[in-house]
Each structure stands twice: as structure tokens, then as C-alpha cells.
Amino acid sequence: MSDQAVTTRCCIAGGGPAGMMTGFLLARAGVDVVVLEKYPDFFRDFRGDTIHPSTLTVMDELGLLDEFLKLPHQKVQHLSGFIGGEEIAIADFTHLKTKCPFIALIPQWDFLSFIGEHAKRYPGFHLMMETEAVDLITGGGRVCGVRAKNRDGALEIRAELVIAADGRHSTLRERAGLIADSFGAPMDVLWFRISRREGDPAQAFGRIDQGLMIILLDRGDYWQCGYLIRKGDFENIKRRGLDAFHEDLATVAPFLRDRTAEIKDWDAVKLLTVAVDRLRHWSKEGLLCIGDAAHAMSPIGGVGINLAIQDAVAAANILGPEFQRGTPGIAALEAIEQRREPPTRKTQRLQIAIQNRVIDHVLGRPGRAKLPWIMRIARHFPRLTRIPARIVGIGFLPEHVAR
């Protein structure tokens, strides 16, 4: 028997981008919703911080864009990289036909806090921090709520619909017995910080050389660094020692050589185990999975947060009217999957192709990296950089907030 009991129309497990945006949009549509977030705050580093033009369009449609862009951020209008010491243009966002033709680099905790503050203005929005969904409640052949825990003990939340937005290691999708197909990844990512100094490059960029790859995101006074490694190779890297790791960093990004020693121990380095998977079915009666719980994305392109938000918008557009008519049935949940699965599939196919044809061929292979043929062509035809800008910035099926 639970110590606490709550009843709501929709319970969302997970206070990440998918969960918070869905909760906000449903509350905006007049639906009573409870969002569960297992941590006491949103402050966890090394999460996706790239807010793409598709998401900025959503913020504009919500009437929140001007206020949102008052948060400290950096604008990325062009993505470039260094391959074998040669600079190459990758994506030009300035030509996108959108109000915000740029990527905004905003810490995810600021984004989530912003959404949460605006969601709380709706009486139907309830955010329960330090509350983790641990199991499903079922009855009558359907999901009818979740069992959760918080500092006060066990908790039962009865709901007409449960939305699992609890990430790539989703507890609820596991409890529901939903099956995911895994597509593999040849790499993992090490995330860490290194100070940013005057004279450093002004934009986010990547570097590939000597079998090493690193992505650097401008966070104002420091770089958020994503260092790609062979999958499962972190223990070998640690055995080689910090000095060897510092030297590798200086090799692939020479301008960091005078500050790699800022990484004083391995506690400063966080491992992201990369996975690419997708559920065969995103729903069952009374339960819907969205975001990483439905489809774990590769970090390539930084599109994961934006795919999650697109899922949220599509879900709210369909579920809002359904809740007005009654309890959303399985047909409505399947309609969300039918809309969001094709762009997810296309994006994952592209990520897998880049993983297999570029990253897998570079990592751990010493010697000066060479420009892939497509990038050599792009040097002569700069307009080609608009294609990756469209795919990364807008995606294959951008969603718009229902009026």
C-alpha cells in the first residue's frame, strides 16, 4: 500500500526536454498533468545544449522567444571543422528560411528551468522534483498509472495516460516490455571542461587528426569538450594515464596545449555511452514513449534534444483535443508514432552512415586525416553547406504548435 496517492489525467515520467515540453503544452491546452523528475534540480552538466532553429521556432510560436533569448547564450551561424589541419565549412545556417537562422548554445538546465517557470503559470501543471517513476500500474488490460518514490516514501499516481520520457535507459519502457532495436555505435564520448581564452576560435567546431576527434562547444568562459573514443576504450585510456590523455588533446586541438592540465583527475571526465536504438512500438493502451525513451540518438549533429521537443509538440497537438473528448485511446497514441517515427528513422540512418563511414574509419588510425570527397566538393560549391544546415537545424519533419 502506498504512503501517498495522486490522481491526474496525464503523468509524465522524466523532466528532460521531452517531458517538460509535453507537460507545458498539455497544461497550456487545459489538461491536468504531473511531471516527475527524479533529481532535485536540472543542474547536470554534459547534456545537450544546442537549441536548434526548429526549437527556436516552437518558442516563437509560444510567444516566448524574445524572453528566452535574453538568457545568456552564444549564437552559431556556421559550423566548421579542422580535418588534418585544414579548415572546412560544414553547415551554413544563415540561409534557413526561419526567424532564427542559428543554433543557440544554452545550458540545458537554463532551458528546462525556463520551460518549468512558464509551465507553472498554468494551474494544471504539477512538477514533482526528487520523484522517480519505478513501475507501472496496470489494470483492465491497460496502463493506468505509475508507482514512484520520493523522499517521503512510496507514491501512487493514477492517470488516464502515462508518458514515458525517462531517457534512453527508460524504466517504464522496460516495465512495459516494449522492445527496442539497437543499431550500434563505434564510439563513446568523454565530456569535460577546459577554459576558454581570448583569441580562441569564436564558433563551435570539431577537429579530426591523427586518429583523434574532438568537438568543442563555446560556453562563454569555458569549452565544453566532447572527445570521441572507441566504444569501451575508456578503461584503456585511463590506464595510459592523464599525461598521455593531455598529450592526445593537445595533438588534436593544439591551441589547448597550455591548459590541458586543467583536467587534474578522471573525476573531471564524464563518460557518455553512445547508443542508437528505436522502439518497434512506442505505445500500448494507456502508455506512450517519446524522446530518448522511444529512440536513443547518436550525439552526431546534437539533434537529440530537438527531436525530443518535436516529439513533444506532435504529442501535445494530438493529445490535447483527445483529452477534451475523453481518455486518449490507442489510436491516438499510434498516430503520434506514425507521425514521428519516419523523421526519427531518417535521422538515425544518416547518423549511422556518418558513424560507419567517417567516425569508424578515423578513430584510432594514426596519420594525417584526409578530407572526405564530399567535403572536397563542398569547398568548390559552398551552397552545399546549406543541406546539412537544413537537416541539422530544421530536421525532416518540423512540428508547429497548434493554435
C-alpha positions in Angstrom: 0.0 0.0 0.0 1.5 3.4 -1.0 2.1 6.1 1.6 0.8 8.8 -0.9 -1.7 8.8 -3.7 -2.2 11.3 -6.6 -4.7 11.4 -9.4 -4.2 13.2 -12.6 -5.2 13.0 -16.3 -1.6 12.6 -17.6 1.5 11.5 -15.7 4.9 12.2 -17.4 7.9 10.4 -16.2 11.1 12.4 -16.8 11.8 16.1 -16.6 14.1 16.4 -19.6 13.3 18.3 -22.8 10.6 15.8 -24.0 8.9 15.6 -20.6 8.9 19.2 -19.7 7.8 20.5 -23.1 5.0 17.9 -23.3 3.8 18.8 -19.8 3.9 22.5 -20.6 2.0 22.1 -23.8 -0.7 19.9 -22.3 -1.2 22.2 -19.4 -1.5 25.0 -21.9 -4.2 23.0 -23.5 -6.1 22.7 -20.2 -5.0 19.2 -19.3 -4.1 18.4 -15.7 -0.6 16.9 -15.8 2.0 15.7 -13.4 5.7 15.7 -14.4 8.1 13.5 -12.3 11.8 14.4 -12.2 14.0 12.2 -10.1 16.7 14.8 -9.3 16.3 17.8 -7.0 17.2 20.2 -9.8 18.0 20.4 -13.5 21.7 21.1 -13.0 23.5 18.3 -14.7 26.4 19.1 -17.0 27.3 17.5 -20.3 23.7 17.3 -21.6 22.7 18.6 -25.0 22.9 22.3 -25.0 22.2 23.0 -28.7 18.9 24.7 -29.2 18.3 24.4 -33.0 16.2 26.7 -35.3 13.3 24.2 -35.2 13.1 24.6 -31.4 13.5 28.3 -31.6 10.5 28.4 -33.9 8.5 26.5 -31.3 9.5 29.1 -28.7 8.4 31.8 -31.1 5.0 30.2 -31.7 4.6 30.0 -27.9 5.3 33.8 -27.7 8.4 33.1 -25.5 11.2 33.6 -28.0 12.3 37.2 -27.0 12.3 36.4 -23.3 14.1 33.1 -24.0 16.9 34.7 -25.9 17.6 37.1 -23.0 19.2 34.1 -21.3 23.0 34.0 -21.7 23.8 32.2 -24.9 26.0 32.1 -27.9 24.8 32.1 -31.5 26.3 29.6 -34.0 25.5 30.7 -37.6 28.2 28.5 -39.2 29.6 25.1 -38.3 33.2 24.4 -39.4 35.8 21.9 -38.6 39.5 21.1 -38.9 40.4 17.9 -40.7 44.1 17.1 -40.9 44.8 20.8 -40.1 42.6 22.1 -43.0 39.6 24.2 -42.1 36.4 23.1 -43.8 32.9 24.6 -43.8 30.2 22.1 -42.7 26.9 24.0 -42.3 25.7 27.5 -43.0 22.5 28.2 -41.1 22.2 31.8 -42.3 20.2 30.8 -45.4 17.5 28.9 -43.5 14.0 30.4 -44.1 13.2 30.8 -40.4 13.1 33.7 -37.9 16.2 32.3 -36.1 18.7 31.1 -38.6 21.2 30.0 -36.0 21.9 27.4 -33.2 21.7 28.9 -29.7 24.1 27.4 -27.2 22.2 27.5 -23.9 22.9 25.2 -21.0 20.1 22.6 -20.8 19.4 23.4 -17.1 18.6 27.0 -18.2 16.2 25.7 -20.9 14.4 23.3 -18.6 14.1 25.9 -15.8 12.7 28.4 -18.3 10.1 26.0 -19.5 9.2 25.0 -15.9 8.7 28.6 -14.8 6.3 29.3 -17.7 4.5 25.9 -17.2 3.8 26.7 -13.6 1.6 29.6 -14.7 -1.0 27.1 -15.8 -3.0 25.6 -12.8 -3.0 22.1 -14.4 0.8 21.8 -14.4 2.4 20.0 -11.4 6.1 19.3 -11.3 7.3 16.9 -8.6 11.1 17.0 -8.1 13.1 14.2 -6.5 10.3 11.8 -7.5 11.3 8.8 -9.6 8.9 6.6 -11.6 9.8 3.0 -10.8 7.0 0.9 -12.1 3.7 0.9 -14.0 0.3 0.4 -12.5 -1.9 -1.8 -14.7 -5.5 -3.0 -14.7 -8.2 -3.9 -17.1 -5.7 -4.6 -19.8 -4.1 -1.1 -19.8 -1.6 1.1 -18.0 -3.5 3.2 -15.5 -0.7 4.9 -13.6 2.8 4.7 -12.1 4.4 3.7 -8.9 7.0 6.2 -7.8 9.3 7.0 -4.9 10.5 10.3 -3.3 12.0 11.4 0.0 8.6 10.9 1.7 8.4 7.3 0.6 6.3 5.3 -1.9 3.8 7.1 -4.2 1.0 6.0 -6.5 -0.1 8.2 -9.4 -3.2 7.2 -11.1 -3.6 8.7 -14.6 -5.6 8.2 -17.8 -2.3 8.3 -19.7 1.3 7.7 -18.8 4.0 9.2 -21.0 7.5 7.7 -20.6 10.1 10.4 -21.2 12.6 8.9 -18.8 15.5 8.7 -21.2 17.4 6.1 -23.1 17.6 3.8 -20.1 13.8 4.1 -19.6 12.5 2.2 -16.6 8.9 2.4 -17.8 9.5 1.1 -21.3 11.3 -1.8 -19.7 8.4 -2.5 -17.3 6.0 -2.3 -20.3 8.0 -4.9 -22.1 8.4 -2.7 -25.2 11.2 -4.0 -27.5 13.9 -1.7 -29.0 16.1 -2.5 -32.0 19.7 -1.4 -31.4 21.8 -0.2 -34.3 25.1 0.1 -32.6 27.7 2.8 -32.4 31.5 2.5 -32.8 32.2 5.3 -30.3 31.6 6.7 -26.9 32.2 10.3 -25.8 34.2 11.8 -23.0 32.8 15.1 -21.8 34.8 17.6 -19.8 35.6 21.3 -19.5 38.6 23.4 -20.5 38.9 27.1 -20.0 38.2 29.4 -23.0 40.6 32.3 -23.5 40.8 35.4 -25.6 42.0 34.6 -29.1 40.4 31.1 -29.1 38.1 30.3 -32.1 34.8 32.1 -31.9 32.5 29.3 -33.1 31.6 25.7 -32.1 33.7 23.4 -34.2 35.2 19.9 -34.5 38.7 18.7 -35.1 39.9 15.4 -36.6 43.5 14.4 -36.9 45.9 11.6 -36.0 43.1 9.2 -35.3 41.6 11.6 -32.8 38.3 13.5 -32.8 37.0 16.3 -30.5 34.0 18.6 -30.6 34.2 22.0 -28.7 31.2 24.0 -27.7 31.6 27.6 -26.6 30.1 28.1 -23.1 31.5 31.7 -22.8 34.3 31.3 -20.3 35.0 27.6 -21.0 34.8 25.0 -23.7 32.5 22.0 -23.3 34.5 19.3 -24.9 33.3 16.1 -26.4 36.2 13.7 -27.0 35.3 10.7 -29.1 36.8 7.3 -28.3 36.4 3.8 -29.5 33.5 2.1 -27.8 34.5 0.6 -24.5 38.0 2.1 -24.6 37.8 4.4 -21.6 39.5 2.0 -19.2 42.4 1.6 -21.6 42.7 5.4 -21.8 42.7 5.7 -18.0 45.4 3.0 -17.8 47.6 5.1 -20.1 47.4 7.9 -17.6 46.4 11.6 -17.6 49.7 12.8 -19.1 49.0 10.7 -22.2 45.4 11.9 -22.3 46.6 15.6 -22.1 49.0 14.9 -25.0 46.3 13.4 -27.1 44.1 16.5 -26.5 47.0 18.8 -27.5 47.6 16.8 -30.6 44.0 17.1 -32.0 43.5 20.7 -30.7 46.9 22.3 -30.5 45.5 25.7 -29.1 44.5 23.8 -25.9 48.1 22.6 -25.2 48.8 25.2 -22.5 45.7 24.3 -20.5 45.1 20.5 -20.8 46.5 20.1 -17.3 43.2 21.7 -16.0 41.9 18.2 -16.1 43.5 17.1 -12.9 41.8 13.7 -12.4 39.4 11.3 -14.1 36.5 12.6 -11.9 36.5 15.7 -14.2 35.8 13.4 -17.2 32.3 12.0 -17.7 31.6 9.0 -20.0 28.6 9.1 -22.3 28.0 5.6 -23.6 26.6 6.2 -27.1 23.6 4.1 -28.1 21.3 4.3 -31.2 18.1 2.4 -30.8 14.4 2.7 -31.6 11.3 1.0 -30.2 9.4 -1.3 -32.5 6.2 0.1 -31.0 6.1 3.3 -29.0 2.9 2.7 -27.1 0.4 0.4 -25.6 -3.0 1.1 -24.1 -2.5 3.9 -21.6 1.2 4.4 -22.2 3.3 6.4 -24.8 7.1 6.6 -25.1 8.7 9.7 -26.6 12.2 11.3 -26.8 15.1 9.1 -25.9 12.7 6.6 -24.3 11.4 5.9 -27.8 14.6 6.4 -29.8 18.1 7.0 -28.4 20.0 9.2 -30.8 23.7 9.5 -31.6 25.3 12.8 -30.4 26.1 13.5 -34.1 24.6 16.9 -35.0 23.4 17.5 -31.5 19.9 16.8 -32.7 18.6 14.6 -29.8 17.2 17.4 -27.7 15.4 18.9 -30.8 14.0 15.5 -31.9 12.6 15.1 -28.3 11.0 18.5 -28.5 9.5 17.8 -31.9 8.0 14.6 -30.3 6.6 16.7 -27.5 4.9 19.1 -29.9 3.4 16.4 -32.0 2.2 14.5 -29.0 0.5 17.6 -27.5 -1.1 18.6 -30.8 -2.8 15.2 -31.0 -3.4 14.6 -27.3 -4.8 18.0 -26.4 -8.0 17.5 -28.5 -8.2 13.9 -27.4 -8.2 14.8 -23.7 -11.0 17.3 -24.4 -13.1 14.5 -25.9 -12.2 11.9 -23.1 -9.4 9.5 -22.5 -6.9 9.2 -25.4 -7.1 5.7 -26.9 -4.5 3.6 -28.6 -5.4 5.0 -32.0 -4.2 8.5 -30.9 -1.0 7.1 -29.4 -0.3 5.2 -32.6 -0.9 8.3 -34.6 1.9 10.1 -32.7 4.3 7.3 -33.5 3.2 7.2 -37.2 4.0 10.9 -37.4 7.3 10.9 -35.5 8.8 7.6 -36.5 9.6 8.5 -40.2 11.8 11.6 -39.4 13.4 9.7 -36.5 14.2 6.8 -38.8 15.7 9.1 -41.4 17.8 11.0 -38.9 19.1 7.8 -37.4 20.0 6.4 -40.8 22.1 9.5 -41.5 23.8 9.3 -38.1 24.6 5.6 -38.6 26.0 6.3 -42.0 28.3 9.0 -40.6 29.3 6.7 -37.7 30.2 3.9 -40.0 31.7 5.8 -42.9 33.6 8.6 -41.1 34.0 8.0 -37.4 34.7 4.3 -37.5 37.4 4.9 -40.2 39.1 7.7 -38.3 39.2 6.7 -34.6 42.4 5.2 -33.6 44.0 5.3 -37.0 47.3 7.4 -36.8 48.4 9.7 -39.5 47.2 12.9 -41.0 43.4 12.8 -41.6 42.2 13.5 -45.2 39.2 15.4 -46.3 36.3 13.1 -47.4 35.4 13.5 -51.0 32.1 15.2 -50.3 33.8 17.9 -48.2 36.3 18.4 -51.0 33.4 19.0 -53.4 31.8 21.4 -50.9 34.9 23.6 -50.9 34.1 24.3 -54.6 30.4 24.6 -54.1 29.7 26.5 -50.8 25.9 26.3 -51.4 26.2 22.6 -50.4 26.7 23.6 -46.8 23.0 24.6 -46.8 22.0 21.0 -47.0 23.4 19.8 -43.6 22.2 23.1 -42.1 18.7 22.2 -43.1 18.9 18.7 -41.8 20.5 19.7 -38.5 18.7 22.9 -38.0 15.2 22.1 -39.1 15.0 18.3 -39.5 13.0 16.1 -41.8 9.5 17.0 -40.3 9.4 20.1 -38.2 6.4 20.4 -35.9 4.4 23.5 -35.2 2.4 24.4 -32.1 -1.3 24.1 -32.6 -3.1 27.4 -32.1 
